[in-house]
Each structure stands twice: as structure tokens, then as C-alpha cells.
């Protein structure tokens, strides 16, 4: 248990004193980029789903 407490204490000290945190503007631009990429990816997957669904529906109705 003592080694766990030492680990948590050392980790907290590392986070507080040695980590370089990004600025708010950097975080906002990264978040915007991830959101935009996710929306584009979702649109592409949705379009592919729509195309395959209609193509398979057309093929099944042909027989």
C-alpha cells in the first residue's frame, strides 16, 4: 500500500511541475479539427451506407 501512495504522490508531482500543458487556443483548434474530421467521416460512412443499401435493394428487386 505504501508503494501505491508513493506512486500517486510522484505522479501528482510530475503532473503539477513537469508537464507542459497546451494553451486554450491550441485545445480549441484541436477540438474543432477533431469535430470536423468526425463529421466528415460520419458523412462519408452514411453516404456509403445509403449507396450500398439502394444498390442491394435494386439488385434484389431485379430477381
C-alpha positions in Angstrom: 0.0 0.0 0.0 2.9 2.3 0.8 4.3 1.9 -2.7 0.9 2.8 -4.2 0.8 6.0 -2.2 4.3 6.9 -3.3 3.4 6.2 -6.9 0.3 8.5 -6.7 2.3 11.2 -4.9 5.1 11.1 -7.5 2.6 11.1 -10.4 0.8 14.1 -9.0 4.1 15.9 -8.6 5.0 15.1 -12.2 1.7 16.4 -13.5 1.9 19.6 -11.5 5.5 20.6 -12.1 6.9 18.8 -15.2 4.1 18.6 -17.7 3.7 21.3 -20.3 0.0 21.9 -20.7 -1.3 23.3 -24.0 -2.9 26.7 -24.3 -6.6 27.1 -24.5 -6.4 28.3 -28.1 -4.5 25.2 -29.1 -7.1 23.0 -27.4 -9.9 24.8 -29.1 -8.3 24.4 -32.6 -7.6 20.7 -31.9 -11.1 20.1 -30.8 -12.5 21.9 -33.9 -10.3 19.8 -36.1 -11.4 16.5 -34.4 -15.1 17.5 -34.6 -14.8 18.5 -38.3 -13.0 15.2 -39.1 -15.6 13.2 -37.2 -18.4 14.9 -39.1 -16.8 14.3 -42.5 -16.1 10.7 -41.6 -19.7 10.2 -40.5 -21.0 11.8 -43.7 -18.8 9.5 -45.8 -19.9 6.4 -44.0 -23.6 7.5 -44.2 -23.2 8.1 -47.9 -21.6 4.7 -48.4 -24.4 3.1 -46.4 -27.1 4.8 -48.5 -25.4 3.8 -51.8 -25.0 0.2 -50.8 -28.5 -0.1 -49.4 -30.0 1.3 -52.6 -27.7 -0.8 -54.8 -28.5 -4.0 -53.0 -32.2 -3.2 -52.9 -32.1 -2.6 -56.7 -30.3 -6.0 -57.2 -32.7 -7.9 -55.0 -35.8 -6.4 -56.7 -34.3 -7.4 -60.1 -34.6 -11.1 -59.3 
